[in-house]
Amino acid sequence: MSQYKLLEQRRFAPLFWTQFLGAANDNLFKFAFTLLATYHAAEWGGLEAKSVGFVIGAIFIAPFVLFSATSGQLADKLDKGRLMRFVKDLEIVIMVIAATGFLTHTGGLLYVAVFLMGVHSTLFGPVKYAYLPQHLTSAELTGGNGLVEMGTFVAILLGTMAGGILAGDLGAQYIAWSCLAVAVLGRLVAQFIPASPAPEPDLKINWNPFSETWHNLRIAARQKAVFNSLLGISWLWFFGSVFLTSFTPFSLEVLHGDENVVTLLLAVFSFGIGAGSLLCERLSGGKIEIGLVPFGSIGMTLFAVDLWFATHGMVSDTNLVSDTKLMRPLGIFLADWHSWRVMADLFLLALFGGLFSVPLYALIQARAEPSHRARIIAANNILNAFFIIVAALMSKALLDSGLGFPELFLVVGLMNAAVAGYIYTLVPEFLMRFVCWLLIHSIYRLEKRGLDNIPEKGPAVLVCNHVSFVDPLVILAASPRPIRFVMDHNIFKTPIVSFVFRTGKAIPIASAKDDEKLLEEAYDRIAEALEAGELVAIFPEGRITDTGDLYPFRGGIKRIVERTPAPVVPLALKGLWGSFFSRRDGKAMTKPHLLISNLFKRISLEAGGAVAPAAATPEGLQVEVQRMRGDWK
């Protein structure tokens, strides 16, 4: 099902529009108040204009640090639909306070409302992300997260633009009534969120935020991929916050643009995040594809560095402009081709940020322990807040030391490359999946049929014909789940691809004649993997074909399912015979011209219906694989 079809489903649409309206209202309120307090400081709180944005941001972030641990526990203890409706009730109360502040020009009430909206967001974040895996299938999880991320950034953009219009042209009373109206509309939509039973209704709340946060981070650390995904998301907030908080001064001091240029840059950045988030569904093939994470980080670094190339000479051309009359209006800004390069860099940087973040959110939701899912997401919110604070302090220190905004973007881009590289060395699964993803999106064009026959959960044995050295990579790239491959110990040692096999925890095997000890160890590891509920894949021919035809299936499959009964799913690879990685006309990988002539070659992977372990015989499985493969080698 297309991800857009989710917007027609009651299990998803009310949540989407509830969070969309909440994000829009939050940014409408905060941006309008920021503008009023900046340009009319004496009337709206008395702070210095240059301090208003920092103070409002700090007040809003404080609840994430103080209450995230508690909000995560509430999301695991209570029905999620009921909790979200409570949060929307709270939003109406907060907007009554904000409206009173706007109508009476009382800055103190508005600062209280900023803090309470921080509480609102702190409560809503964990329950929102924990709701998704409870109502979406694993095939829908990436698309659902992409829609949520896209909706959030579009809502931020629309709310910010509305806040600017209301504060600049209409006045405080219109801001007050608009915020109240959006809050009421959000509560009406939330009424349609379906029931979502609590995973831990008997949970005893730990009111100490520090010990609870530490406890949940330790739970997340049990799975390296989950914990490092938390760090990856927090790093994205660090990276993104540097750009988002720099748009106004960057536009003023470097691009010499007026306030409309700031709005345009924010729009371009927001649409980039939205486009990347939606693109994840198409590029992932309906599964959680963490191979997109390295792809995203490469683009983030590339276009952050290019933004420096595009702008680093601009500051030296002109002194910093303080007279707003000398600012370039939007029309003149757009007439300069350099401006289009800047916007392209920001759009693509944000797009790759979307490709980076959505798979990480989906992976956390899918692999985190269900009983602690909301609490782990809440702990992530605390990490995010900490990273945002560090980013603000680092940016200030670098700018105070004499660096300009282009140099700041360069530093952050290079830091992104270093941080991403470090994460991928800790969890090489990300890079392994990236290699597999590249294989079927660059060298080949993969068609998939019947892969829903692979069970979503629990153990199973996959059996497939063996055509080339990249067969495991193609199957891994297509599979909705991780797979433990059993492969000849010599192929396991193949240069370059051995990295993928080791990272994927492949099981090397040898014949009894070559290494009887390794053979027995392999069968023990296969049994352990199946008992742990994993997928195990074997090539029962025992060798890569050198004729294009199937060799007889050996008896290892029978030994496997007799020891550990599990369903057997036959697979058929088609189209790889004659490729650079096959043994047609001699040794594989010795005919470089085939890489060019076979570029974008169409290949196929088909899965048949699962066979009960008692009925799984080498002869029967070979007949089924041969039937699916047909004459297409």
C-alpha positions, 0 to 999 in steps of 0.5 A, spaced: 500 500 500 502 506 498 504 511 504 499 516 502 493 511 502 495 511 510 492 518 510 485 515 509 486 510 514 483 511 521 489 508 524 493 513 522 490 519 519 487 522 526 494 521 529 497 525 523 493 531 523 493 531 530 500 532 530 500 537 524 495 542 527 499 541 534 506 543 531 503 548 526 500 552 533 506 551 537 510 555 531 505 560 530 505 562 537 512 562 539 514 565 532 509 571 533 511 572 540 518 572 538 517 577 533 513 582 538 518 581 543 524 582 539 521 589 535 517 591 541 521 589 547 518 594 552 511 592 551 512 584 551 517 583 556 523 588 556 528 583 554 534 585 549 532 584 542 538 579 541 536 575 547 529 574 546 530 568 541 535 564 546 530 565 552 524 563 548 528 557 546 531 555 552 524 556 556 521 551 551 527 546 551 527 545 559 521 541 560 524 536 555 530 535 560 525 535 566 519 531 564 521 526 558 523 521 563 516 521 566 512 522 559 515 516 556 513 512 562 506 515 562 506 513 554 507 506 556 502 505 562 496 509 559 492 508 553 495 512 547 489 515 544 487 517 551 493 520 553 493 524 546 486 527 547 489 529 554 495 533 551 490 536 546 485 538 552 492 541 555 493 545 549 487 548 549 488 551 557 495 553 554 492 557 549 487 560 553 493 563 558 497 565 551 490 568 548 490 572 555 497 574 555 496 577 547 490 580 549 492 584 555 500 585 552 502 581 558 509 578 557 510 574 563 503 570 561 506 568 554 513 566 557 509 561 562 505 559 555 512 557 552 514 553 558 507 549 558 507 548 550 514 545 552 511 540 556 505 539 551 511 537 546 514 533 551 508 529 553 506 528 545 513 526 542 514 519 546 506 517 545 506 519 538 512 515 536 510 509 540 503 509 537 506 508 530 509 501 531 502 499 535 498 500 529 502 500 522 505 493 519 513 493 519 512 494 511 508 501 513 513 503 518 518 507 514 512 510 510 508 512 516 514 515 519 516 519 513 509 522 513 509 524 520 516 527 519 514 531 512 507 533 516 511 536 522 516 540 518 510 543 513 506 544 519 512 548 522 513 552 516 506 554 515 505 556 523 511 560 522 509 564 516 502 565 519 505 567 526 509 572 521 503 575 518 499 575 524 504 579 528 506 583 522 500 586 519 494 584 524 496 584 531 495 581 537 488 579 538 488 575 531 494 571 534 490 570 540 484 567 537 488 563 531 492 559 537 485 558 540 482 556 534 487 551 532 488 548 539 480 546 539 480 544 532 486 539 534 482 536 540 476 535 535 481 531 530 484 527 536 477 524 538 478 520 532 484 517 534 483 509 536 484 506 542 491 503 543 492 499 549 498 500 554 504 495 554 505 496 561 499 498 565 501 496 571 508 500 571 510 503 577 512 511 575 519 513 577 519 520 578 526 521 578 528 524 571 535 522 572 535 515 574 529 513 569 533 516 563 539 513 565 535 506 566 532 507 559 538 508 556 541 502 559 536 498 556 537 501 549 544 500 549 542 492 550 542 493 542 547 497 539 543 498 533 538 501 537 542 505 541 546 508 536 540 510 532 538 514 538 545 518 538 544 518 530 537 522 531 540 526 536 546 528 532 541 530 526 538 535 531 545 538 533 546 538 525 539 541 523 539 546 529 545 550 527 542 551 520 535 553 523 538 558 528 542 561 523 537 563 517 536 570 520 543 572 521 545 568 515 540 572 511 542 579 514 549 578 514 551 574 508 546 574 503 544 581 505 536 579 504 530 582 508 525 578 512 522 575 506 529 572 504 529 568 511 522 566 510 524 563 503 530 559 506 526 556 511 521 554 506 526 551 502 529 547 508 522 545 510 520 542 503 527 539 503 526 535 509 519 533 507 521 531 500 527 526 503 522 523 508 517 521 503 522 519 498 524 514 504 518 510 502 520 509 495 527 508 496 526 503 501 522 498 498 516 498 503 521 496 509 526 499 514 532 500 510 537 503 514 542 502 508 539 509 506 542 512 513 549 512 510 547 515 503 543 521 507 550 522 511 554 523 505 549 528 502 548 532 508 556 533 508 557 534 501 552 540 501 554 543 507 561 543 504 558 546 498 554 551 501 561 554 504 563 554 497 557 558 495 558 563 500 564 564 503 567 569 499 560 574 500 562 577 507 568 580 504 565 583 498 561 588 503 561 590 510 555 587 515 549 591 513 545 594 519 541 599 515 535 595 513 533 599 507 540 596 504 537 589 505 536 586 498 528 584 497 526 577 495 526 579 487 533 582 487 535 576 491 532 571 486 535 575 480 542 573 483 544 566 480 548 565 486 542 565 491 539 559 487 545 555 488 545 557 496 537 554 496 539 548 492 544 546 497 539 548 503 534 544 499 538 538 498 542 538 505 535 537 508 533 532 503 538 528 505 537 529 512 530 526 511 533 520 508 538 520 514 532 520 520 526 516 518 530 510 517 533 511 524 526 512 527 523 506 524 529 502 526 528 504 534 520 503 533 521 496 530 527 493 534 526 497 541 523 492 547 515 494 546 515 494 553 520 500 554 519 503 547 515 510 549 520 510 555 526 509 550 523 515 545 523 519 551 530 518 553 532 520 546 528 527 547 533 528 552 539 527 548 536 531 543 535 537 547 542 536 550 545 536 543 541 542 541 544 546 547 551 543 545 550 546 538 548 553 540 554 553 545 559 551 540 556 555 534 556 561 539 563 560 541 565 559 533 562 565 531 565 569 537 572 567 535 571 570 528 568 565 524 563 567 519 556 563 518 559 560 511 565 557 516 560 555 521 557 551 516 563 548 513 565 546 520 559 542 522 559 539 515 566 536 516 564 534 523 558 530 520 562 526 516 567 524 522 561 523 527 557 518 521 564 515 520 564 513 527 557 511 528 558 506 522 564 503 525 560 502 531 555 499 528 557 496 521 550 494 519 549 501 516 554 500 511 553 493 510 546 495 508 548 501 504 552 496 500 546 492 498 542 498 497 547 501 492 547 494 488 540 493 487 539 501 485 545 502 481 548 496 478 542 492 477 534 493 477 531 488 482 524 486 481 521 482 487 515 477 487 512 473 493 516 476 498 510 476 503 511 469 504 517 470 508 514 470 515 514 477 519 516 474 525 519 467 528 524 462 525 525 460 517 530 457 513 530 460 506 533 456 500 535 459 493 539 457 487 546 460 487 548 464 481 553 469 483 558 471 488 553 477 490 547 472 491 547 474 498 547 481 497 541 481 493 537 477 497 539 481 503 537 488 499 530 485 498 528 481 504 524 485 509 528 482 515 535 481 517 538 474 514 544 469 517 547 466 511 550 459 511 556 459 505 562 456 503 568 458 507 572 460 501 566 465 498 566 467 506 573 470 505 572 473 498 575 480 498 570 486 499 564 482 500 567 479 506 565 485 510 558 484 508 558 477 510 561 478 517 557 484 518 551 480 517 553 474 521 554 469 516 555 462 518 561 459 514 561 452 512 565 446 509 564 439 507 566 434 512 572 432 507 575 439 508 574 441 515 569 437 519 570 441 525 567 447 521 561 443 519 559 441 526 560 448 528 556 451 522 550 446 524 550 448 531 550 456 529 544 454 525 540 451 530 542 457 535 540 462 530 533 458 528 532 457 536 533 465 537 527 466 531 532 468 526 532 467 518 537 463 516 538 462 508 542 456 505 544 455 498 543 447 498 547 446 491 553 447 495 556 451 490 555 457 485 553 454 478 558 454 472 553 452 467 547 456 469 543 450 471 541 448 478 546 442 481 542 437 485 540 440 492 544 436 498 541 433 504 543 439 509 536 442 509 533 436 511 538 435 517 537 443 519 529 442 520 530 435 523 534 438 529 530 445 529 523 444 525 522 451 522 518 453 515 522 453 509 521 458 504 524 457 497 527 463 493 529 463 486 534 468 483 533 470 476 537 474 471 544 474 474 547 468 470 552 472 465 553 478 470 560 480 472 559 476 478 557 469 475 562 464 472 559 464 465 565 463 460 570 462 466 572 465 473 567 470 476 569 478 476 575 477 471 571 480 465 570 488 467 566 489 460 561 486 463 560 491 469 558 496 463 554 492 459 550 489 464 549 496 468 542 497 470 540 490 468 534 487 470 534 481 475 528 478 479 527 475 486 521 470 487 519 467 493 514 461 494 510 459 499 512 456 506 513 449 506 512 445 513 519 442 516 516 435 515 515 436 508 521 439 506 526 435 502 531 437 497 528 434 491 521 437 492 525 444 494 529 443 488 523 442 483 519 448 486 525 453 485 526 450 478 519 452 477 519 459 479 526 460 475 523 457 469 528 459 463 530 465 465 537 464 468 
